[in-house]
C-alpha cells in the first residue's frame, strides 16, 4: 500500500521507558470517569510500557498519508497524517497492534477490527471537536486510544458546546470512550504552541445500526 515516506522528525525517546513492550493485562491501573447522559471515559496511565520503541517503528514503517476535510464550503488538508487497517481484510497492522486489539476486545466485550494511527508531527497538527462519524448515530459505542510519543492535551465537551474536561495522555497511556460518548460528547486534540511528535493508535469495533 502506498503512502508518504517516514517524516523526518526530531524525537527523543525516554531514558526511563521499559526495554521491551509490555501491557497491563490486568488493567489494574484503569479508572473510569462517568460523564453526563450515559457517557464514560476510562484512563489507564502507562498501560503499555516500552512504548518508545513502538513509536519509532510506527513512525518509520507506517505508510502515512494526508486527508482532506470539509470546512464550510471547501476542502482543506487535515493537519495530521493518518493510516488505517482492518483486521478482517487486506494488509494487517504490526503484531503489537493486533495484540492490543485482542486485549481490548476481551476487556470490553466487542471485536475491535479497525485499527488506525494518527501522527501529530508538532504543535500545529491537531483535530477539531468531533464525535466518531458512524458511532455518533448509535446509542452506545466504544473507541479506544493508546498514546505514544509526546504528551498532548486531549479534551472532551458536551456535544453542542459547554464546559470541557481534559486529559494529558503520555507515552503508553490508554483512553477509552464508551457509552453514549460519541453521540453526546465531542473530543479534540487542540493546537499547542510547541510539541514533540505524538502518535495516537485508535481501535474501533464494527458498528451495527
Steps between C-alpha positions, in 0.01 A plus 500: 500500500636840406561789733737776592858433600567507874501863614836637611405602853710592800411261782676392819402169664465485876790357700249362751288290262496120522739323260227267370134545418274401789126542561309523827289195426319536833397860423576561866581869451178578313260757644157587360352851489126520451380793291150636437235319294644151531850575370819383668879510455751243626861610557788261567834687533797300374284212377760429231865503611783502250291741293798699368626210287151450356477872424828489307389194302161645407654833407743330262290219353145637473394613149381839625262707289323832526124544471276789410210607718209725413502836671189699416492504116850374417739212557813570702793276596450333838784616731630149583601180318305175524477135401231233551493118506220247523580179685248303296630594153804626313844570649503465878664742745817416693466206737518727805185684390320171435590390854366827641177452305460150642553612861261793462238285326506253788478778759211689342305216341511631143714396204737784415551432128602850388839641601619847406802716579513879502830689493518846656834625373517815714279740690340630180348158424161452663147365464190713555200419720317193370337168581567182305307542176308171513502436875338833579179372339485200737371478857837369620845429354858452622813667362837417659816711463862426590736798503868481398765770494460846647210583733228708335179643652189293422174677575133406515189720513124445471377489140393849401737671743549545871771464762773259394709250693852401415761226513871516425576146380868413499694214338310172535186650656165342413181705460167331423182693419182301549127508560341793318832691480523520119140624479466731801860625530768621261878468530794693356879525496557877494799682355779587741778757485762224471501122526717204410341232276216280625325193356148405605393140436122460461296183536142482374251216484252424222198723545160340457212742466 
